[in-house]
Amino acid sequence: MQLTLDIPDAAADAMRIPREEVEAELRKEMAVALYARGALSAGKAAEFAGIGRMAFEQLLCERRVVRPFSIDELDRELAWAERHA
């Protein structure tokens, strides 16, 4: 499935972001927000943002996003880290 989000020109122009960077920045913003509310895992959020896992982890750190972990999530994260070490 592919979704399209229309951003009014006036809103895009009002952002203090160069026009060519708007889409990438909005993807990061949405990924962080969806991760923070538990709608996406860290890996899927990084994929959605179009950045690597470590870059997404850094972004979360910069934004001071609390990383809610259940035991199952911790197990998945540790398994992922072992596969990618």
C-alpha positions as a Markdown table, in Angstrom:
| # | Residue | x | y | z |
|---|---|---|---|---|
| 1 | Met | 0.0 | 0.0 | 0.0 |
| 2 | Gln | 1.2 | 3.5 | -0.8 |
| 3 | Leu | -0.3 | 6.6 | 0.7 |
| 4 | Thr | 0.0 | 10.1 | -0.5 |
| 5 | Leu | -0.1 | 13.0 | 1.9 |
| 6 | Asp | -0.9 | 16.4 | 0.4 |
| 7 | Ile | 0.8 | 19.3 | 2.2 |
| 8 | Pro | -0.6 | 22.7 | 1.3 |
| 9 | Asp | 2.0 | 24.9 | -0.4 |
| 10 | Ala | 1.4 | 27.6 | 2.2 |
| 11 | Ala | 2.3 | 25.2 | 5.0 |
| 12 | Ala | 5.4 | 23.9 | 3.1 |
| 13 | Asp | 6.5 | 27.4 | 2.4 |
| 14 | Ala | 6.1 | 28.4 | 6.0 |
| 15 | Met | 8.4 | 25.6 | 7.2 |
| 16 | Arg | 11.9 | 26.8 | 7.9 |
| 17 | Ile | 13.3 | 24.0 | 5.9 |
| 18 | Pro | 14.7 | 24.2 | 2.4 |
| 19 | Arg | 11.9 | 23.1 | -0.1 |
| 20 | Glu | 14.0 | 20.2 | -1.3 |
| 21 | Glu | 14.4 | 18.8 | 2.2 |
| 22 | Val | 10.7 | 19.0 | 3.3 |
| 23 | Glu | 9.7 | 15.5 | 2.4 |
| 24 | Ala | 12.7 | 13.9 | 4.1 |
| 25 | Glu | 12.3 | 16.0 | 7.2 |
| 26 | Leu | 8.5 | 15.3 | 7.4 |
| 27 | Arg | 9.2 | 11.5 | 7.1 |
| 28 | Lys | 11.6 | 11.7 | 10.0 |
| 29 | Glu | 9.2 | 13.7 | 12.1 |
| 30 | Met | 6.4 | 11.3 | 11.4 |
| 31 | Ala | 8.6 | 8.3 | 12.1 |
| 32 | Val | 9.7 | 9.7 | 15.4 |
| 33 | Ala | 6.1 | 10.5 | 16.4 |
| 34 | Leu | 4.8 | 7.1 | 15.3 |
| 35 | Tyr | 7.6 | 5.3 | 17.2 |
| 36 | Ala | 7.1 | 7.4 | 20.3 |
| 37 | Arg | 3.4 | 6.5 | 20.4 |
| 38 | Gly | 4.2 | 2.8 | 19.9 |
| 39 | Ala | 2.7 | 2.6 | 16.4 |
| 40 | Leu | 6.0 | 1.5 | 14.8 |
| 41 | Ser | 9.0 | -0.4 | 16.0 |
| 42 | Ala | 12.4 | 1.3 | 15.8 |
| 43 | Gly | 13.4 | -0.7 | 12.8 |
| 44 | Lys | 10.2 | 0.1 | 10.8 |
| 45 | Ala | 10.3 | 3.7 | 11.9 |
| 46 | Ala | 13.9 | 4.0 | 10.6 |
| 47 | Glu | 12.8 | 2.4 | 7.3 |
| 48 | Phe | 9.8 | 4.8 | 7.1 |
| 49 | Ala | 12.2 | 7.7 | 7.8 |
| 50 | Gly | 14.5 | 6.5 | 5.0 |
| 51 | Ile | 17.5 | 6.5 | 7.2 |
| 52 | Gly | 19.6 | 3.7 | 8.7 |
| 53 | Arg | 18.9 | 2.2 | 12.1 |
| 54 | Met | 21.8 | 3.9 | 13.8 |
| 55 | Ala | 20.9 | 7.3 | 12.4 |
| 56 | Phe | 17.3 | 6.8 | 13.7 |
| 57 | Glu | 18.6 | 5.8 | 17.1 |
| 58 | Gln | 20.7 | 9.0 | 17.1 |
| 59 | Leu | 17.6 | 11.0 | 16.1 |
| 60 | Leu | 15.7 | 9.5 | 19.0 |
| 61 | Cys | 18.5 | 10.5 | 21.3 |
| 62 | Glu | 18.6 | 14.0 | 20.0 |
| 63 | Arg | 14.9 | 14.4 | 20.4 |
| 64 | Arg | 15.0 | 12.8 | 23.9 |
| 65 | Val | 12.4 | 10.3 | 23.0 |
| 66 | Val | 11.8 | 7.8 | 25.8 |
| 67 | Arg | 12.2 | 4.3 | 24.5 |
| 68 | Pro | 9.4 | 2.2 | 26.0 |
| 69 | Phe | 10.5 | -1.4 | 26.1 |
| 70 | Ser | 8.6 | -4.5 | 27.0 |
| 71 | Ile | 10.5 | -7.7 | 27.6 |
| 72 | Asp | 9.4 | -8.9 | 24.2 |
| 73 | Glu | 10.6 | -5.7 | 22.5 |
| 74 | Leu | 13.9 | -6.0 | 24.3 |
| 75 | Asp | 14.3 | -9.6 | 23.1 |
| 76 | Arg | 13.6 | -8.5 | 19.5 |
| 77 | Glu | 16.0 | -5.6 | 19.7 |
| 78 | Leu | 18.8 | -7.8 | 21.2 |
| 79 | Ala | 18.2 | -10.4 | 18.5 |
| 80 | Trp | 18.4 | -7.7 | 15.8 |
| 81 | Ala | 21.7 | -6.4 | 17.3 |
| 82 | Glu | 23.2 | -9.9 | 17.3 |
| 83 | Arg | 22.3 | -10.4 | 13.7 |
| 84 | His | 23.8 | -7.0 | 12.7 |
| 85 | Ala | 26.9 | -6.9 | 14.9 |
